[in-house]
Amino acid sequence: MAAQLELVHAAPLDLDARPGRGDHDIIARMVDDGASVLDVGCGDGALMQTLTRQSKARVRGLERDKAKVRGCVVRGLSVVQGDAESDLAEFPSASFNYVVLSHSLLAMARPRDALRQAGRIGERVIVSVANAGFWRTRFKLATSGRVPPQRGAKWSDGDLYRSCSLRDFAELAREMRFGIETAVPLTQGRPGAPFAKTLWRANVFAEEAVFLLAP
């Protein structure tokens, strides 16, 4: 059994400086000023705008939904339409300082392959994941016998969205020889979780977490 991972930061992130949307705000604080960033599954471009505004980052998005791509372009964002499952392989190695997968990794058919490509493309990889091991999720499953929706989507909805716990993701990262430089638990969109001093405790008491990985 792997040792517990202390949820500490290599450098202070000043998490209470200003409020923001949960994982987006944390990701912006992890990205160095002026860094190059690839936002995989960028959606409506909200994170791209946050990174541009807060970190002065040079951000490029990859999104498969045509309507969302058009919306990003209208907002003046640099976005490429494509499917991360196949198109990440086309990016040169070490071409970005950061590759970000903000709640997009678990929507992919082959998360391990996508994470491997992200580690090849970026000097650092930032991943945010919902925690299927959260105590409320466990309680609902135990009492109702039904799997709770993940990020608002039921299991029968069209888009694929896998479930994993924070321990599951940390184990995958270690298996793939990523270093976990920082792990920030969040509850109700805010940094922190009750009793979450280690990854094992965060696995119970945090709704989601943002991981900063070093390939």
C-alpha positions in Angstrom: 0.0 0.0 0.0 1.4 3.4 -1.0 2.1 5.9 1.8 -0.3 8.7 2.4 0.3 11.8 0.3 0.5 15.0 2.3 -1.6 17.7 0.6 1.0 20.4 0.8 2.3 22.8 -1.7 5.9 23.1 -2.9 5.3 26.9 -3.0 2.4 28.8 -1.3 -0.6 29.3 -3.6 -2.3 32.1 -1.5 -5.6 30.3 -1.9 -7.6 32.9 0.0 -6.5 35.9 -2.0 -9.6 36.1 -4.1 -12.7 34.0 -4.8 -13.3 32.3 -8.1 -14.8 29.2 -9.7 -13.3 26.3 -7.9 -10.9 24.4 -10.1 -10.4 27.2 -12.6 -9.2 29.6 -9.9 -6.8 26.9 -8.5 -5.4 26.1 -12.0 -4.8 29.8 -12.6 -2.7 30.0 -9.4 -0.6 27.0 -10.5 0.3 28.5 -13.9 3.3 30.7 -14.0 2.9 34.2 -15.4 3.4 34.3 -19.2 3.4 30.5 -19.6 2.2 28.6 -22.6 -0.9 26.5 -21.9 -2.9 23.9 -23.9 -6.4 23.6 -22.5 -7.7 20.2 -23.6 -11.5 20.1 -23.8 -11.7 23.9 -23.3 -15.5 24.1 -23.7 -16.8 27.6 -23.7 -13.3 29.1 -23.0 -14.0 30.2 -19.5 -10.7 28.8 -18.2 -8.8 30.2 -21.1 -10.1 33.7 -20.3 -9.2 33.2 -16.6 -5.6 32.1 -17.4 -5.2 35.0 -19.9 -6.5 37.5 -17.4 -4.9 36.3 -14.1 -1.7 34.7 -15.4 -1.1 36.6 -18.6 -0.7 33.1 -20.1 -0.5 32.3 -23.8 -3.4 29.8 -24.1 -4.5 27.6 -26.9 -7.7 25.4 -26.6 -8.6 22.1 -28.1 -12.3 21.4 -28.3 -14.4 18.9 -30.4 -17.8 20.7 -30.1 -18.2 23.0 -33.1 -20.6 25.3 -31.4 -18.3 25.8 -28.5 -15.4 26.4 -30.8 -17.3 29.1 -32.6 -18.2 30.7 -29.3 -14.5 30.7 -28.3 -13.5 32.3 -31.6 -16.2 35.0 -31.2 -14.6 35.8 -27.8 -11.2 36.2 -29.4 -9.7 33.0 -28.1 -7.3 30.7 -29.9 -9.0 27.4 -30.3 -8.5 24.4 -32.6 -11.4 22.1 -33.3 -10.4 18.5 -32.8 -10.8 15.3 -30.8 -8.2 14.9 -28.0 -8.5 11.2 -28.3 -6.6 11.3 -31.6 -5.3 14.8 -32.1 -3.1 15.1 -29.1 -0.7 12.8 -30.9 -0.2 15.5 -33.5 1.3 18.1 -31.1 5.1 18.2 -30.8 6.8 17.0 -27.6 7.5 19.7 -25.0 5.6 22.3 -27.0 3.7 23.8 -23.9 4.7 24.7 -20.4 1.4 23.3 -19.1 -1.3 21.0 -20.5 -4.6 21.3 -18.6 -7.4 18.8 -18.4 -10.1 20.5 -16.4 -12.7 17.8 -15.7 -12.1 16.6 -19.3 -9.9 13.5 -18.7 -12.7 11.3 -17.4 -14.9 12.1 -20.3 -12.4 10.4 -22.6 -12.6 6.8 -23.8 -8.9 6.1 -23.0 -7.9 8.4 -20.1 -4.5 6.7 -19.6 -3.5 7.3 -23.2 -4.6 11.0 -23.1 -2.7 11.5 -19.9 0.4 10.0 -21.4 0.1 12.3 -24.4 -0.4 15.3 -22.1 2.8 14.4 -20.3 4.7 14.2 -23.6 3.4 17.6 -24.8 3.7 19.6 -21.5 6.4 20.3 -19.0 3.7 20.1 -16.4 0.2 18.6 -16.5 -2.7 20.0 -14.4 -5.8 17.7 -14.0 -9.0 18.4 -12.1 -11.2 15.4 -11.2 -14.5 14.9 -9.4 -14.2 12.5 -6.5 -16.4 9.4 -6.7 -15.1 8.5 -3.2 -16.7 11.6 -1.6 -18.7 10.6 1.5 -22.0 12.0 0.3 -21.6 9.9 -2.9 -20.9 6.8 -0.9 -23.9 7.5 1.4 -26.3 8.0 -1.5 -25.1 4.8 -3.1 -25.4 2.9 0.1 -28.9 4.2 1.1 -30.6 4.4 -2.3 -28.7 1.6 -4.2 -28.4 4.0 -7.2 -25.3 5.7 -8.6 -25.5 9.5 -8.1 -25.1 11.7 -11.2 -21.5 12.8 -11.9 -21.2 16.5 -12.7 -24.9 16.6 -13.4 -24.9 13.7 -15.9 -26.7 10.4 -15.3 -25.0 7.2 -16.4 -27.5 6.8 -19.2 -26.8 10.3 -20.7 -25.1 10.5 -24.1 -21.7 11.7 -23.2 -19.2 9.2 -21.5 -18.0 10.3 -18.1 -16.0 7.9 -16.0 -15.9 7.9 -12.3 -12.8 7.6 -10.1 -11.8 8.5 -6.6 -8.9 10.8 -5.7 -7.0 7.7 -4.6 -7.7 6.1 -8.0 -6.3 9.0 -9.9 -3.2 9.4 -7.6 -2.5 5.7 -8.1 -2.8 6.0 -11.9 -0.4 9.0 -11.8 2.2 7.1 -9.8 1.8 4.0 -12.1 2.6 6.3 -15.0 5.6 7.7 -13.2 4.2 11.2 -12.8 5.4 13.2 -9.8 2.5 14.7 -7.8 3.9 18.2 -7.0 0.6 19.6 -5.6 -2.8 18.3 -4.9 -5.5 20.8 -3.8 -8.8 19.4 -2.5 -12.0 21.4 -3.0 -15.5 21.3 -1.4 -18.4 23.3 -2.8 -16.0 25.0 -5.2 -13.7 26.3 -2.5 -10.2 25.1 -1.6 -10.0 22.7 1.3 -12.1 20.0 2.9 -12.8 19.0 6.5 -10.1 16.7 7.9 -8.4 16.5 4.5 -4.7 16.6 5.7 -3.8 13.6 3.6 -4.9 12.2 0.3 -6.6 9.3 2.1 -8.8 11.8 4.1 -9.4 14.0 1.1 -10.7 10.9 -0.7 -13.6 10.9 1.8 -14.2 14.6 2.5 -13.3 16.4 -0.7 -15.8 16.7 -3.7 -13.0 17.2 -6.2 -9.3 18.0 -6.4 -6.7 19.6 -8.7 -3.4 17.8 -9.3 -0.2 19.4 -10.6 1.9 16.6 -12.2 5.5 16.5 -13.3 6.1 14.0 -16.2 
